[in-house]
Amino acid sequence: MLFVIYLVWGIFFFPAANNPIKYRSFLDFTMCADLVHGLLMVPMALMDGSYSSKFLTDIPFLLILAIGIAFLRPRVSEAQRVAFDA
């Protein structure tokens, strides 16, 4: 089930890449979800030593993706926002 969720999420990245302003809310959600998920995994991995490998796999992937989206997503000025919402 999780695989299907990530598959659909990945498919939505293609139209978002072509028109990031139109899909800004999707990019914002993805950034926030990955950031919170990555940060939540840190204490959980620290508490259970069997998940220490997550520091080399899932956690950096999620945090790098969230940071990348934060820096690469388009900045929308107020004028563009009004024109876009119309």
C-alpha positions in Angstrom: 0.0 0.0 0.0 2.8 2.4 0.9 4.5 1.6 -2.5 1.3 2.7 -4.3 1.1 5.9 -2.4 4.6 6.8 -3.3 4.1 5.8 -6.9 1.1 8.1 -7.2 3.0 10.9 -5.4 5.9 10.4 -7.8 3.6 10.6 -10.8 2.3 14.0 -9.6 5.8 15.3 -9.6 5.9 15.3 -13.4 3.1 17.9 -13.9 4.4 19.8 -10.9 7.8 20.0 -12.6 6.2 21.4 -15.7 4.1 24.0 -13.9 5.4 24.5 -10.4 3.4 27.6 -9.6 0.1 25.8 -10.4 1.2 22.8 -8.2 2.7 24.9 -5.4 0.4 23.5 -2.7 1.4 20.0 -3.7 5.0 21.0 -3.5 4.4 22.7 -0.1 2.6 19.6 1.2 5.4 17.3 0.0 8.1 19.5 1.6 6.3 19.6 4.9 5.4 15.9 4.9 8.9 14.9 4.2 10.4 17.3 6.7 8.1 16.1 9.5 8.5 12.5 8.6 12.3 12.8 8.6 12.5 14.6 11.9 10.1 12.2 13.5 12.2 9.3 12.5 15.3 10.7 14.3 14.2 10.0 17.9 12.5 6.8 16.9 15.7 5.5 15.3 17.7 6.6 18.4 15.4 4.8 20.8 15.5 1.5 18.8 19.0 0.5 17.8 17.7 -1.9 15.2 16.6 1.1 13.1 20.0 2.9 13.2 20.4 2.2 9.5 17.7 4.7 8.9 20.3 7.4 9.5 22.0 6.3 6.3 18.8 5.7 4.2 15.4 7.1 4.9 16.2 10.1 7.1 18.8 11.8 4.8 16.6 11.1 1.8 13.5 12.7 3.3 15.4 15.7 4.7 17.4 16.3 1.5 14.2 16.2 -0.5 12.4 18.6 1.8 15.3 21.0 1.7 15.6 20.7 -2.1 12.0 21.5 -2.6 12.2 24.5 -0.2 15.1 26.0 -2.2 13.8 25.1 -5.7 10.1 25.8 -5.4 8.9 29.0 -7.1 8.5 32.2 -5.1 5.1 33.8 -5.9 4.8 37.5 -5.6 1.5 39.0 -4.5 0.8 40.2 -8.1 1.3 36.7 -9.5 -0.8 35.2 -6.8 -3.7 37.5 -7.6 -3.4 36.8 -11.3 -3.1 33.1 -10.7 -6.2 32.9 -8.5 -8.3 34.7 -11.0 
